[in-house]
């Protein structure tokens, strides 16, 4: 499988934030093999692993454990390339979140992002799916912080959030997070997410003209069309990754979205050497392994997080997949 990529433009904003602290970003860029020319290339791509590594190293360089949050606070119309403009030019906040979510995969691979609108409660969630990228706290805090900042800009500061959740454990004073977001913040959760009252979703934008929105959507659709077509298994894997861990997509619904019957979907996945249940189980096990490595949640809680009704069946499934029990896996 090809190494996941991310738009180089995303790194440009982070590098600029490093230099705002009075530290040069050149050494960090050299470490990951990226030049300033690459950062300025609107079509440039870099490995996602290098982006995440840069963020963690930058926090150490500037001696700020909350560097990701601060970079998120500075997010504006050019921080996420055309995605920032797409968000800020939407006709209303609901469209801003849904269109952003729909097009993020065009500029960042191997990430899970979802926007759910349940009427009184709406949530944007985000996470890196590559289980090998365990040092990614700065990216998570930046990504949620950037969405917070964009939403505040879009509404002229009218919006207030109800809660924020992070996969990682808390670092430093809780008050730092509470003051930043102005709401309750929870750690060691099953995803990174920010939630708001649904009443805000009809607010109109106050930054860019909505006439720009369809133009930017068409631009991002063209960018997506340049990529290599995914195999059927790859398309199914994306559907599974973008659904909540404890609620994988329905098989019949997945087949319908792909324009296939259920028997045809089974047959074609078999021809590619895999199957529906196998893809679902692999995703759940990879998510469980990440939670075991990066959180202090107990095995029972992780079992529930990834969709098991009780820990005994989870432990058996985990041992079949990895060859060791969850407890031994966590110990290394």
VOTI-616445 format. One line per 10 residues: number of its first residue (from 1); their letters; for each residue x, y, z of N, C-alpha, C. Coordinates in steps of 0.05 Angstrom, whole numbers, plus 5000, padded with zeros to 4 digits. Each point is the difference from the previous one (the first is absolute). Example, Ala and Ser with C-alpha at 12.3 -4.5 7.8 and 13.67 -1.06 7.14 Angstrom:
1 = AS = 5264 4886 5156 4982 5024 5000 5018 5024 5000  4993 5021 4986 5016 5024 5001 4985 5022 5014
This chain:
1 = XXXXXXXXXX = 5017 4976 5000 4983 5024 5000 5018 5025 5000  4992 5020 4983 5016 5024 4997 4999 5016 5027  5022 5014 5005 5002 5016 5024 4980 5023 4999  4984 5004 5021 4980 5022 5000 5014 5027 4997  4986 5018 4985 5011 5026 4994 4981 5022 5012  5011 5024 5002 4985 5023 5009 5010 5024 4983  4982 5019 4995 5008 5024 4985 5022 5015 5014  5021 5008 4985 5022 5015 5012 4991 5027 5011  4978 5011 4989 4990 5025 5009 4993 5000 5030  4991 4976 5009 4993 4998 5029 5025 5005 5017
11 = XXXXXXXXXX = 5023 4990 4991 5025 5003 5015 5010 5029 5000  4993 5015 4978 5010 5027 4998 4990 5017 5024  4975 4997 5007 4989 5015 5023 5014 4992 5025  5006 4975 5004 5013 4991 5025 5028 5011 5001  5014 4999 4977 5028 5010 4999 5000 5030 5006  4980 5015 4990 4998 5029 5005 4995 5005 5030  4985 4983 5013 4994 5003 5028 5026 4995 5017  5017 4981 4991 5025 4996 5013 5017 5026 4999  5001 5013 4977 5017 5023 4996 4988 5025 5015  4974 5000 5005 4989 5021 5016 5009 5000 5029
21 = XXXXXXXXXX = 5010 4976 5009 5011 4998 5027 5029 5009 5001  5012 5008 4977 5028 5008 5000 5019 4978 4994  4991 4976 4994 5016 4977 4993 4999 4995 4970  5023 4994 4987 4999 4993 4972 4988 4973 4996  4984 4997 4978 4988 4974 4994 5017 4984 4980  5021 5012 4990 5016 4988 4979 5012 4973 5009  5010 4998 5025 5012 4976 5009 4980 4977 5001  4976 5006 5009 4979 4980 5002 4991 4991 4972  4999 5019 4981 4992 4993 4973 5022 4983 4987  5025 5007 5005 5022 4983 4989 4998 4972 5010
31 = XXXXXXXXXX = 4993 4997 5026 4999 4974 5012 4980 4981 4986  4979 5012 4990 4980 4983 4986 5002 5002 4970  5020 5014 4990 5005 5001 4971 4981 5017 4985  4991 5023 5011 4981 5018 4987 5013 5027 4997  4998 5012 4976 5010 5026 4995 4978 5021 5000  5007 5025 5002 4980 5021 4999 4985 5000 4973  5013 4992 4979 4987 4998 4974 4977 4980 5000  5005 4978 5014 4979 4980 5003 4976 5011 5015  5006 5015 5021 4978 5012 5016 4983 5019 4984  5012 5014 4981 4985 5020 4984 4986 4987 4976
41 = XXXXXXXXXX = 5005 4975 4995 4988 4987 4977 4971 4992 5006  4980 5012 4986 4972 4994 5007 4993 4970 4995  5016 4986 4984 4994 4972 4994 5019 4981 5015  5018 5012 5017 5020 4984 5013 4989 4982 5021  5011 4976 5002 4992 4980 5021 5025 4991 5015  4996 4994 5025 5022 4989 5017 4988 4977 5016  5017 4982 5009 4990 4977 5016 4986 5010 5026  4977 4989 5006 4986 5008 5024 5018 4995 5025  5016 4979 5000 5017 4994 5022 5020 5023 5005  5009 5012 4979 5019 5023 5003 4986 5024 5011
51 = XXXXXXXXXX = 4976 5005 4992 4984 5022 5011 4996 4997 5030  4991 4976 5008 4995 4995 5029 5026 5002 5016  5022 4990 4989 5026 5001 5013 5010 5029 5003  4996 5016 4979 5008 5028 5001 4986 5014 5023  4974 4995 5003 4984 5013 5020 5011 4993 5028  5006 4975 5005 5010 4992 5026 5027 5012 5006  5017 5000 4979 5027 5012 5004 4999 5030 5004  4981 5013 4986 4997 5029 5003 4992 5007 5028  4982 4984 5013 4992 5006 5027 5024 4998 5019  5018 4981 4995 5024 4998 5016 5019 5023 4995
61 = XXXXXXXXXX = 5003 5008 4975 5018 5022 4993 4991 5026 5014  4975 5006 4999 4991 5026 5011 4993 4997 5030  5004 4976 5011 4995 4994 5029 4972 5008 5008  4981 4992 4984 4972 5006 5006 4984 4974 4996  4992 4987 5021 4984 4975 4997 4973 5005 4988  4991 5025 4998 4974 5006 4988 5003 5014 4974  5022 4995 4986 5006 5013 4974 4977 4995 4980  4990 4976 5000 4978 4993 4981 4976 5018 5004  4992 5004 5025 4978 5017 5006 5005 5029 4991  5024 5009 5005 5007 5028 4992 5000 5003 4969
71 = XXXXXXXXXX = 5010 4980 4986 4999 5000 4971 4971 5000 4990  4983 4985 5014 4971 4999 4994 4987 5027 5004  5008 5014 5021 4989 5027 5006 5006 5019 4977  5023 4996 4987 5008 5019 4978 4989 4991 4973  4984 4980 4999 4989 4991 4974 4982 5021 4988  5003 5003 4974 4984 5020 4986 4994 4990 4972  4995 5019 4982 4991 4993 4973 5020 4986 4983  5026 5002 5007 5020 4986 4984 5014 4977 5014  4991 4993 5024 5015 4980 5016 4997 4972 4990  4977 4994 4987 4995 4973 4990 4996 5000 4970
81 = XXXXXXXXXX = 5013 5018 4986 4997 5002 4971 4971 5005 4992  4991 4988 4978 4973 5005 4991 4978 4991 5020  5007 4982 5018 4980 4991 5020 4992 5022 5019  5019 5017 5007 4993 5023 5017 4980 5019 4986  5006 5006 4974 4983 5018 4985 4972 4986 4996  5000 4974 4995 4975 4985 4997 4983 5004 5025  5012 4996 5023 4985 5002 5026 4989 5028 5003  5017 5020 4996 4993 5028 5006 4981 5012 4980  4997 4987 4976 4982 5011 4980 4974 4986 4999  4995 4980 5017 4975 4985 5000 4977 5019 5006
91 = XXXXXXXXXX = 4976 4993 4990 4977 5017 5006 4990 5000 5029  5005 4977 5013 4993 4998 5029 5020 4981 5013  4999 4999 5027 5020 4984 5015 4996 4970 4995  4976 4991 4996 4995 4972 4994 5015 4992 4974  4996 5016 4980 5014 4995 4974 5030 5001 5003  5009 5019 5017 5029 5003 5004 5012 4974 5010  4988 4988 5021 5010 4976 5011 4997 4976 4981  4977 4998 4987 4995 4976 4984 5018 5000 4975  5003 5024 4988 5017 5001 4976 5030 4996 5007  5008 5011 5022 5028 4996 5009 5005 4970 5005
101 = XXXXXXXXXX = 4981 4987 5013 5003 4971 5006 5001 4984 4974  4983 5007 4981 4999 4985 4975 5026 5002 4984  5014 5022 5002 5023 5005 4983 5027 4997 5014  5001 4996 5026 5025 4998 5014 5018 4978 4989  4988 4977 4993 5015 4977 4991 5015 5007 4974  4991 5020 4985 5014 5008 4976 5028 5011 5006  5003 5012 5024 5025 5012 5007 5015 4987 5023  4987 4981 5013 5013 4985 5021 4989 4971 5000  5018 4981 4994 4992 4972 5000 5002 4988 5027  4989 4976 5003 5001 4984 5024 4991 5015 5025
111 = XXXXXXXXXX = 4979 5015 4997 4988 5014 5023 4970 4995 5001  4990 5000 5023 4971 4996 5004 4988 5027 5008  4981 5010 4985 4987 5024 5008 4970 4997 4994  4984 5010 5018 4971 4996 4997 4986 5023 5013  4977 5008 4988 4983 5020 5012 4972 4988 5003  4990 5000 5025 4974 4989 5005 4982 5022 5010  4976 5002 4989 4981 5021 5007 4975 4985 5010  4996 5000 5026 4978 4986 5013 4978 5019 5010  4999 5023 4988 4979 5019 5008 5009 5018 5022  4998 4992 5025 5008 5016 5022 5030 4999 5006
121 = XXXXXXXXXX = 5014 4981 4987 5028 4995 5007 5015 4994 4974  5022 5013 4995 5015 4995 4975 5030 4997 5008  5014 4982 4986 5027 4993 5008 5017 4996 4975  5024 5012 5001 5021 4995 4980 5021 4983 5014  5008 4978 4987 5021 4983 5012 5022 4996 4979  5024 4995 5011 5024 4998 4983 5020 4981 5013  5015 4986 4983 5021 4983 5010 5018 4989 4978  5025 4997 5006 5018 4986 4981 4996 4970 5003  4998 4986 4978 4993 4971 5001 5025 4982 5000  5023 5011 4992 5024 4983 4999 5008 4992 5028
131 = XXXXXXXXXX = 4998 4974 5007 5006 4992 5028 5029 5002 5008  5018 5004 4980 5028 5002 5006 5008 5028 5010  4982 5020 4995 5006 5027 5008 4989 5005 5027  5015 4992 5020 4990 5002 5028 5006 5028 5012  5021 5014 4991 5006 5027 5010 4985 5020 4983  4975 5006 5007 4984 5018 4983 4982 5018 5016  5007 5005 5025 4984 5018 5017 4998 5028 4988  5023 5011 4991 5000 5027 4989 4981 5002 4976  5000 4980 4983 4983 5001 4976 4971 4999 5009  4993 4984 5020 4972 4998 5009 4991 5026 5012
141 = XXXXXXXXXX = 5017 5012 5017 4992 5025 5013 4999 5023 4980  5018 5000 4981 4999 5020 4979 4975 4997 4983  4993 4976 4992 4978 4996 4982 4973 5008 5013  4996 4992 5025 4976 5009 5014 5001 5030 5006  5023 5010 5007 5003 5028 5005 4995 5017 4975  5009 4990 4977 4996 5014 4975 4970 5001 4993  4986 4978 5004 4971 5000 4994 4985 5019 5018  5009 5001 5026 4988 5019 5019 5004 5028 4990  5025 5006 4991 5006 5028 4992 4985 5007 4974  4998 4981 4981 4986 5006 4975 4970 5005 5005
151 = XXXXXXXXXX = 4989 4984 5018 4971 5003 5007 4995 5027 5014  5019 5008 5017 4997 5026 5014 5002 5023 4980  5019 4997 4981 5003 5021 4979 4975 5001 4983  4990 4977 4992 4977 4998 4982 4976 5015 5012  4996 4996 5026 4976 5011 5013 5005 5027 5013  5024 5011 4997 5005 5025 5013 5001 4998 5031  5008 4976 5009 5002 4995 5029 4975 4993 5014  4978 4996 4985 4974 4995 5014 4998 4972 5011  5014 4981 4989 4997 4972 5007 5014 4994 5027  4988 4982 5016 5012 4989 5023 4998 4970 4998
161 = XXXXXXXXXX = 5020 4986 5009 5001 4971 4998 4992 4986 5026  4990 4976 4998 4990 4985 5023 5021 4982 5013  5017 4987 4983 5021 4984 5011 5021 4994 4979  5024 4993 5009 5021 4991 4982 5011 4974 5011  5007 4981 4982 5012 4975 5009 5026 4995 4985  5019 4988 5014 5025 4993 4988 5007 4970 5006  5013 4987 4981 5009 4973 5004 5021 4997 5021  5018 5020 5001 5024 4998 5017 4994 5009 5029  5019 4994 5017 4997 5008 5028 5006 5030 5002  4991 5012 5022 5004 5029 5004 5029 5005 5007
171 = XXXXXXXXXX = 5011 5021 4988 5027 5010 5006 4998 5028 5011  5012 5005 5023 4999 5026 5012 4974 5006 5013  4995 5026 5005 4977 5009 5016 4974 4997 4983  4980 4989 5013 4973 4998 4987 4990 5028 4993  5006 5020 5016 4990 5027 4995 5009 5011 4973  5024 4991 4991 5009 5009 4974 4981 4992 4977  4990 4975 5002 4981 4991 4980 4972 5013 5004  4992 5002 5025 4974 5011 5006 4998 5030 4991  5022 5014 5005 5000 5028 4992 5001 5003 4969  5013 4982 4987 5002 5002 4970 4973 4995 4988
181 = XXXXXXXXXX = 4987 4979 5007 4975 4992 4987 4975 5012 5013  5002 5008 5026 4977 5011 5013 4978 4980 5006  5008 4974 5003 4980 4979 5006 5015 4977 5013  4985 4979 5008 5012 4977 5012 5017 4985 4979  5023 4990 5009 5019 4986 4983 5006 4973 5013  4997 4978 4985 5004 4973 5010 5023 4987 4985  5015 4983 5014 5023 4987 4989 4998 4969 5001  5018 4987 4985 5000 4971 4997 4972 4990 4991  4990 5013 4979 4974 4993 4989 5005 4984 4974  4978 4990 4988 5003 4983 4977 5005 5016 4974
191 = XXXXXXXXXX = 4999 5026 5001 5006 5016 4976 5006 5029 5009  5010 5016 4981 5003 5028 5004 4975 5014 4989  4987 5016 5015 4974 5011 4991 4994 5026 5014  4984 5016 4986 4990 5025 5011 4970 5002 4995  4984 5006 5020 4971 4999 4998 4988 5027 5006  4977 5005 4988 4986 5026 5003 4970 4996 5000  4985 5020 5009 4971 4999 4997 4993 5002 4971  4980 4985 4992 4991 5000 4972 4989 5027 4991  4991 5016 5019 4988 5026 4992 5020 5019 4986  5026 4995 5003 5019 5017 4987 5004 4993 4971
201 = XXXXXXXXXX = 4991 4977 4991 5006 4991 4973 4987 5017 4978  4980 5015 5006 4987 5017 4980 5012 5027 4998  5020 5006 5017 5013 5026 4999 5013 5005 4973  4998 5024 4990 5012 5007 4974 5029 5009 5004  5016 4996 4980 5028 5008 5002 5004 5030 4999  5023 5009 5012 5006 5028 5002 5027 5007 4988  5012 4982 4985 5027 5004 4991 5003 5003 4970  4991 4979 4986 5003 5000 4970 4973 4997 4987  4998 5008 4975 4976 4999 4985 4992 4971 4994  4975 4992 5005 4991 4973 4993 5002 4993 4971
211 = XXXXXXXXXX = 5003 5020 4983 5003 4994 4971 5026 4985 4994  5019 5002 5019 5026 4986 4996 4997 4970 5006  4980 4992 5015 4999 4973 5010 4997 4979 4978  4982 5003 4981 4998 4979 4979 5025 4999 4982  5014 5023 4997 5025 5000 4984 5021 4983 5014  5002 5004 5026 5020 4985 5016 4993 4970 5001  4974 4994 5002 4992 4972 5000 5008 4987 4973  4995 5013 4978 5008 4989 4974 5030 4996 4998  5015 5019 5011 5029 4998 5000 5009 4975 5015  4988 4996 5023 5008 4977 5017 4991 4973 4987
221 = XXXXXXXXXX = 4977 5001 4986 4991 4975 4986 5020 4993 4978  5010 5021 4986 5020 4994 4979 5026 4989 5012  5008 5011 5023 5024 4990 5013 4996 4971 5008  4977 4993 5010 4994 4972 5008 5001 4982 4976  4992 5010 4977 4999 4984 4976 5028 4993 4989  5020 5015 5009 5027 4995 4990 5013 4976 5014  4989 4992 5023 5012 4979 5016 4997 4973 4987  5015 4980 5009 4998 4973 4991 4974 4988 5010  4985 4987 4983 4975 4987 5008 5006 4978 5021  4984 4999 5021 5003 4980 5020 4989 4974 4990
231 = XXXXXXXXXX = 5011 4978 5010 4988 4974 4995 4973 4999 5014  4984 4980 4994 4974 4998 5014 5005 4997 5030  5019 4983 5008 5007 4997 5028 5008 5027 5012  5015 5016 4985 5008 5026 5010 4976 5018 5005  4981 5000 4981 4976 5016 5003 4984 4991 5025  4997 4974 5003 4986 4990 5024 5014 5007 5025  5027 4998 5000 5016 5007 5023 4995 5029 5009  4999 5018 4980 4995 5029 5006 4973 5003 5013  4979 4986 4990 4973 5002 5013 5001 4991 5029  5014 4978 5005 5002 4989 5027 5015 5019 5018
241 = XXXXXXXXXX = 5022 5011 4990 5017 5018 5016 4985 5026 5007  4982 5009 4983 4986 5025 5005 4975 4997 5018  4993 4975 5007 4977 4995 5017 5010 4998 5029  4982 5005 5020 5008 4996 5028 5009 4971 5005  5020 4997 5017 5011 4974 5005 4979 4979 5010  4982 5009 5016 4980 4981 5011 4976 4997 4982  4999 5014 4977 4978 4998 4982 5010 4999 4971  5012 4978 4992 5010 4998 4972 4977 5003 4980  5005 5008 4976 4979 5004 4981 4986 4974 4994  4974 5002 4994 4984 4976 4993 5009 4989 4973
251 = XXXXXXXXXX = 5003 4973 4998 5010 4988 4975 4982 5007 4976  4974 4999 5004 4982 5006 4978 5002 5029 4991  5004 5018 5020 5003 5028 4993 5026 5005 4985  5021 4987 5009 5026 5002 4986 4998 4991 4971  4986 4977 4996 4997 4990 4973 4984 5020 4983  4979 5011 5012 4983 5020 4985 5017 5024 4992  5017 5010 5018 5016 5024 4994 5020 4994 4978  5008 4975 4998 5019 4992 4979 4987 4992 4974  4973 5000 5000 4985 4992 4976 5001 4970 4995  5002 4984 5021 5003 4971 4997 4979 4986 5016
261 = XXXXXXXXXX = 4994 4975 4993 4983 4983 5017 5019 4989 5022  4988 4990 5022 5016 4989 5021 5016 4975 4990  4987 4981 4985 5016 4978 4990 5023 5008 4982  4996 5021 4984 5022 5009 4982 5022 5013 5017  4993 5015 5020 5020 5011 5018 5017 4978 5013  4986 4980 5010 5015 4977 5013 5019 4987 4979  4989 4995 4976 5016 4986 4980 5025 5017 4992  4996 5026 4996 5023 5016 4992 5021 5004 5022  4990 5002 5025 5020 5001 5022 5015 4974 5002  4987 4978 4996 5014 4974 5001 5021 4998 4978
271 = XXXXXXXXXX = 4993 5011 4977 5020 5000 4977 5024 5017 5007  4997 5020 5017 5022 5017 5008 5014 4989 5025  4992 4976 5009 5014 4987 5022 4991 5008 5027  4976 5011 5003 4991 5009 5026 4970 4996 5002  4987 5012 5019 4971 4998 5004 4990 5022 5018  4974 5003 5000 4987 5021 5016 5007 4997 5030  4995 4977 5011 5005 4996 5028 5029 5003 5007  5018 4991 4983 5028 5002 5004 5009 5030 5001  4989 5016 4982 5007 5029 5000 4990 5014 5025  4976 4993 5009 4989 5012 5024 5017 4992 5024
281 = XXXXXXXXXX = 5006 4974 5002 5016 4990 5023 5028 5012 5001  5012 5002 4976 5027 5012 4999 5000 5029 5011  4980 5015 4992 4998 5028 5009 4996 5001 5030  4983 4983 5011 4995 5000 5028 5025 4992 5016  5015 4980 4990 5024 4992 5014 5022 5021 4999  5003 5013 4977 5020 5022 4998 4993 5023 5019  4974 5006 5001 4992 5022 5019 5005 4991 5029  4994 4975 5006 5004 4990 5028 5030 5001 5006  5017 4992 4981 5029 5001 5005 5010 5028 5005  4989 5019 4985 5008 5028 5005 4991 5010 5027
291 = XXXXXXXXXX = 4976 4993 5009 4991 5009 5026 5016 4987 5022  5008 4975 4996 5017 4987 5021 5027 5013 5002  5011 5009 4977 5027 5013 5001 4999 5029 5010  4978 5014 4994 5001 5029 5004 4982 5010 5022  4985 4982 5013 4983 5009 5022 5003 4981 5024  4988 5009 5023 5001 4984 5024 4973 4987 5005  4982 5000 4981 4974 4988 5003 5002 4970 5004  4984 4989 5018 5002 4971 5005 4989 4984 4977  5005 4974 5000 4993 4983 4977 4970 5000 4996  4985 4999 5021 4970 5000 4998 4990 5025 4986
301 = XXXXXXXXXX = 5011 5023 5006 4991 5025 4987 5008 5000 4971  5024 4990 4994 5008 4999 4972 4983 4981 4984  4993 4977 5012 4982 4981 4987 4974 5014 4992  4988 5015 5018 4976 5015 4993 5004 5021 4978  5023 5013 5002 5007 5021 4980 5000 4989 4972  5009 4976 4996 5003 4989 4973 4977 4981 4993  4979 5000 5016 4976 4986 4992 4995 4973 5011  5014 4991 5021 4995 4974 5012 4983 5004 5025  4981 4982 5003 4981 5002 5023 5013 4994 5027  5020 4983 4999 5014 4993 5025 5029 4993 4994
311 = XXXXXXXXXX = 5017 5002 5021 5029 4999 4996 5010 4972 4993  4986 4979 5008 5011 4973 4995 5001 4995 4970  4978 5007 4985 5001 4995 4971 5020 5018 4986  5003 5024 5011 5021 5018 4989 5027 4988 5004  5006 4990 5023 5027 4989 5006 5005 4976 4982  4981 4983 4995 5004 4977 4982 5005 5010 4972  4984 5019 4990 5004 5010 4973 5027 5014 4997  5008 5015 5020 5026 5014 4999 5023 4980 4999  4998 4979 5017 5021 4980 5000 5002 4985 4974  4977 4994 4987 5000 4987 4974 5014 5018 4979
321 = XXXXXXXXXX = 4995 5026 5002 5010 5018 4980 5030 5006 5003  5009 5005 5025 5027 5008 5005 5018 4978 5012  4988 4978 5009 5016 4979 5012 5006 5003 5029  4992 5022 5012 5004 5005 5029 4975 5013 5011  4997 4999 5027 4977 5012 5013 5003 5031 5000  4978 5014 5004 5002 5030 5001 5019 5009 5022  5000 4986 5023 5017 5008 5022 5030 4997 4993  5006 4978 4988 5028 4996 4992 5009 5019 4978  4981 5005 4981 5006 5019 4978 5007 5027 5012  4984 5009 5020 5005 5027 5012 5027 5001 5014
331 = XX = 5009 4978 5012 5025 5000 5014 5024 5000 4980  4994 4994 4975 5022 5001 4980 5014 4974 4995
